Each structure stands twice: as C-alpha cells, then as structure tokens.
Amino acid sequence: MKHFLITAVGEDKPGIVAGITKVLYDKGFNIEDSTMTRLNNEFTVMLIVTTEGEISEDELKKAFQQVAEEKNLYINVKEIPEEIFEKKQEIGQVYNIVVYGADKPGIVYHVAKILADKNINIADLRTEKSNDLYLLIAQLEFPPDISEEEVQTNIDRLKEELNIDISLEKEEAVEM
C-alpha cells in the first residue's frame, strides 16, 4: 500500500475538485482524508490518498500536470512512508476553543503559543474576519497528562491582555 499527501492551491473556479479527483480515480487511488475550502478567492485542497498500485511520487506529479495547467493550480505531492501513515499518537481529551473579538495582529500566535507550551496539538484551525471582528475556531488534542484547568489560567490571562472572548469546551465522543 502506498500513501500520499496531495495539496493543491489556485484561484477558485468550478471543476477543481472534479479535475483532481478524476486523476486519482483513473490511477486507482482512494481518498482517506480530505479538507477542501475557499480562502478569500483561492481554493485549497489537502488530501491523504492511498493506492495498492505501484506509482512513484514523480509519476503522480506528472499525472496531475494537465489539470494543473487547465485550472492554473499549484499541486504538490508527497509520499508518506507506511510507518508514518500507521503511527497513532496517544491523545487525552479533545477540546474545541473559540476566540472572538476585535481584529488585531497576534491573536493566532498568542493562542497557538499557549497551546504549544502545554504540548497541546491543534488538529484543525479556522479563522474568519468580518469587518473588525475576528473569529478563531480550533479543535485541540490534549496530551493525556494535561488537564483543562492547567490551560484555563493562561487562557484567562490572554483574554484580559487582548480584550477578547475565549471559550474552551470538552468535545463529547461520537461513535461512528
């Protein structure tokens, strides 16, 4: 089994997802995980794909050449070694953090710094600016030895320093 990370970026237009996924379908790939979104007027694609076939990173890059030219996309392909793909990281609780307030430089940095200092992983992070208001929403993976209380003091301090609202909520487990 071979695993690849594929990223694509370009001006948003119809047909980007169809073009990229056609190449994957034609080459016998399965999409394991994906995020695709528009940021301003740019469309971004991040995919983890797998195949039973024997294809190299360079061959897969070449397979995307036509769609990259037609849709004016920058496409990157990275092979993921099996031991990295299969590696499972032990995590404790999953939390969501929501930050809301007047837009100012450094909000993402200050929140990310608090989390990094406690070895908390950011699994997903989204931001949006609307006029002068800034919104940050992130899913966090706490290490097993860190509690919410250990982080809350730093969050409360940051709320005061930046005059923003921050809420931290434990995510309830969902069985699939």
N, C-alpha and C positions, 0 to 999 in steps of 0.2 A: 504494500500500500504506500502510495506517495501522497504527501500533503504539501499544499502551497498556500501562501498568503498573497492575495492579489489586491492591489489598490489602484483606483482609477480616479482621476480628477479632471474636470473640464467644465466649460460653460454649460449650464443646464439647457437641455433640449430633449424633445421626445426621441425615444429609441436607444438611449444609452444602455439601460438595463437589458433590453432585448438583444442588443448587439453583443454585449459582454457575455450574457448567459447562453447565447447561441453558440459561441465559440466553445464554452465549457460543455454544453450538451453534445456538440459534434465530436469533441475529444473524449467523451465518456466520463466527465467529472461529475461529482456530487457536491452540492453546496452544503457544508456542515454548519456554518455560522456566517452571519452577514449583518452589516449595517450599511444603509444607503440613505443619504439625506442631502437636501439642498441647504447650502450655507450662502446666504445672500443670493447671488445668481450663479454660483458654482455648485455643481453636483459632485458628491464624493461617494465612492463605493469602497467598502472594505469587505473582503470575502476570505473565508477559510474553506478550501476545497480539497477533495480527495479523489484519487483515481487508483484503480487496480492496474492501469496501463503503465507502460514504460515510456515516460516522456521526461525530457530534461527541462530545467528552468529556461534555458535558451530557446528550446523548441516551443515552449508555451508562450514565451515572449513574442516569438515570430508569429504564432497563431493569432495573436491579438493585433498585429500590425495593421491589418485592413480596417478594423473597427476603430482603432486609434486614429488613423488618418481621416476616415469618414466623419467621425464625431469630434475631431480635434481634442483627443484625450491624451493625458499623460498616464500611462499604465505601467505599473511596476509589479514584478513577480519575484517572490522569494520562496525557495523551497524550505520546508520546515522538517528537520530531522525527526524520525519516529520517536526517539527518546524525549524530545521536547514536546511533541504533539501529545504523547501519552502521559506526560508528567502532570500529576494532580497536586495542587497546592492546598495544604490544610488551612482552612479558614474557620474562624469562630462565627460570630453573628454577622448578618448582613443588615446594613442600615441605609436609609436614604437621608440625604442632607439637602435642605432647600435654603438658599440665600436670596434675599430680596432687599433692594434698597436703591438709593440714588447711585447712578453710574459714576465710577471713579477708577483710576488706574490702580491695579494691585489686588483687586478682590479675589481673583482666581489664585494668584500667587499666595496670598496670606492664608486662604482656606487650605490650599494644597500643602503648604509648609506645615501647618498644624497636623495634618493627616500624615505626612511623610515622617515627621518627627516621632510619631507614635507607631510607625510601621504599618499604617492602615493603607490598604490598596484601593485605588479608585478604579472600579470596574467599568463605570460609564459616567460620563460628564457631559452635560449640555448647558449652554448659556444662550441667553437671548436678551437683546437690548431693545427697548421700546421707548422712544423719546429719551428721557433722562432716567428711566428706571431700568435696573439690571436684575436679571434672574439667573441663578445658577441652580441646577438640579444634578445631583450625583448619587450613584449607588456605590456604597462603600463596603469593603470586606475587612472586618476587624480580625486581627490575629487572635487565636484562642486565649491569649493571656492578657488582653486589653479589654477593659470594661467601658461602658458608656460614660460613667462618672469620671474616669480618668481623662476623657476628652472634653467633657462638658465645661470644665473650668476654663480651658483655653478658648473654647467657642464663646463663652460668656464675655471673656476679656476682649475678643475680637469684635463682638457685637458693639461693645462700648467704644472701642478705638475707631472703628469705621462708621459708626452710626448706621448699622444695617440690621436686618432681622435674619436670624439663623435658627432653623429648627432641625433637630436630629431625631429620627424615628426609626425604631427597630422594624425591619421588614418581616412580616409573618411568612413562614414557609408555605410554599404552594407545591403540592404533589402533582406531578404530570404523568 
